[in-house]
Amino acid sequence: MQVICSGIMTLVFSLGLGLMPSAINAQEEAPVADAEAVEEEEYYAPLPAIGSPESDLDFQTYRLSYMQSDRVIALLKALGYATVEFSASQGEMKTENIYSMVQEVDSYPLVIKLIDASKTSLFQPSEDGGSSKTAELGDTLGGTYLHQQTTGAPEQRLFILYEKAYPEQLHSLLQLLRNDIDVPARQVVIEALVVEVDTNKLNELGTNFALVRKDFSLSTNVDQKGLMPFVGNFDNAIENWKGFSAGLKAMVQNGQAEILSNPSVLVLNGRQARIQVGQQVPTSQAVATNNHVRSGVKYIQTGIVLNLRPRLSEDGSEVTMQVETIVSSVNSAENIPKTSDTGFMLAPVIENRQVQSFVRVADNTPFIVGGLISADKRNSSSGIPFLSRIPYVGNLFKRSVKKDDKREVIVVLTPHVIDTGEKSFSYVIPKDSKTFDSFDHVLFRNAYRIRDDDVFDLSFATQSNYYTQILDELKTFQDNHPEVSDTEPIYGYLKDKVPGEEVIVRRMIWEIIHKSNFHKNISDDHILIFEANDGAEYGNKFKTLFLHNLLASMNQSDANALVLDYADHKSKTAGPFEHPRALISRTNIKNPANYVEQISVLNSDDLNRNTILLSTAVAPPGVRGASALDVLKGVLVLKRILSLNPSMPVTIREFRVGRQITFPTEQELRDKYHIVDYDTARFFYQIINYYPEFEDAFNRDSEEIVKRINELGGEGAE
């Protein structure tokens, strides 16, 4: 949308007048000797641009994540903040608007609502005269009308002006927006189980089903439609429910019950969710006019419909829910085609069972929404031909059967409240399914979708008393020092940053590599090692070696392990261009415990952990049964994955369930030559000793937080 700038210029000019009130007052009090000189001085002394070093004002753009900007503006206005909004009038063209400022203000901080794009959906009506109908199939065969204007502007933003001399104004406003206003709605996962059971078989469940009915205070009064609604409290029925569930599961396995549907849905707090499973049944439709009769076919939706709207309690422990359950089906026995004046007609008989209710249950507690009963009464007779028709005597040769079938639909709903800090949504993303993985694709790179069991539980560290005390101290410091910028790195720990997290994330990625056997695509003869050769008089000061040759030569000696020490060369290197060169030696390893001891001693004086210990005879412990060579190959794949995912920070927040990680192709790993460098050595050590390394990094980063707080506090005091 094109914007005519008259209203914006008026805003900027009016804001500019508020920049220097002291200068304006000085002009009013000073004697004016020459009016023309004053006018000339004002003309050649324009006000400094907002945000420039000479200006008293600065600005910041705030992008709203959850709330709509007009609602935020209304709330801020009610709280006493100065706000600016615009009104639109028609421009020269239909797609143009002229914006005028609603009101002029000169107090700060000043919150300005940035104008959103007018067209964000293909289903919105066109503003430039084109048609955008998409309801009928015929309308979409020719395509959807693309509007004249295509906007690339971001949506829902606020532009904040504040005085440089009072940064606490901006700080308080941003804290209000982030912590209290622009917050996400909580979410609920609702799992549904819809089972149809023969009531005669259901009674065979015995005591457990009777107790469940009792706990729910069920009504046994069946109305004229064959419905038996019941809704109840499940607080005292957990044990009975477990027995009932086990019996129901057995009936399903034996074919005595049928699971009609088992869907789940993730829905925001207070919003409606709809689950519909079924089929469309055709019915004839005729419209008569004076000249002719127009006939057609209309489809009626049948099946299972669950309409749900949950509302969470303040602490998230209870869920109040509006529930509508509809179970409908076609009665095939009475579904007889009919004829009329207009010809053959389809008029099926639809059986409909429906329950509506309000319920309140505890989180993670299953409850029965309704027992919907349908009755089917049929009389049938069979007998020997001719003999069964003989009066009186024929009764001996025939049989009459009266069948009274009752089918009950049991609907069970279980709400699960999602924690506001939970990023995984593991209830709805498959934990073990490979559905969302993409490997061996012709056009795209390999991709792996992180599952729930790929993520380590770090609550033992992040919820420790030691760390929570540090976070409390950091939060208190932030509240008491608004002059410190919100971009201060240590403030990231108040959101979702975790000390030492890079160590643990790299280990989790390595676990995925090892589990998928991706490291096996790297062969020993494609791993290069540069050996230091400083004594060479001419040419390169290093030798290029292949790992498989080093391993073969080691088998001919008494040693069973190879030591690759990169620490010596790294401490002497003149610049980053030099190849990482190793000092190569050999040693003996007795057992896995001795392996950990030796590699720890080799790296004890080097915090960068630049020494690798490879053994073909003894495997390091704690790496899922992998050999040292497997660990090394997995690290080489890990390095390639990190380079293919540059936009993914190596953080716990980004390594979440559902996140897709780009993997290299198998052919690429097989063809590429892989160099063992400093990062390879450091990652190798951290993968094997990941827990001690994470602990050290966690404590080291935590101490840095306290140290930085003291530094910033000292700077503020000065």
Disulfide bonds with the S-S distance in Angstrom:
none
